[in-house]
Amino acid sequence: MKKILVLFIIFNFFSCSLNSPLSLKKAPVIGDTTDTILNHSTWGKTKNKKIIVRSNGNDEEWIYEKGILYIKGGELTSIQEFNEK
């Protein structure tokens, strides 16, 4: 019975670590939604956001230390990465 319990604990440990949020995060790609960028990308929440209001919808620029994400209609349309010094 102890061997089964130990195997169960080990299995759960490795299953959880493989499915942890950190292992599922990826760099943002064109077409990602704002929710995907905020919750599932390595860039995460922006510290500075610029919103441009237009008659046909809002454009957003999310500014990070590593670059700028351009969003239109809640979807990522362009990525500008800064060169590292």
Secondary structure, DSSP 4 states (H G I P E B T S, - for coil): -HHHHHHHHHHHHHHHHHTSHHHH-B---TT-BHHHHHHHBSS-S-SEEEEEEETTEEEEEEE-SSEEEEEETTEEEEEEEPPP-
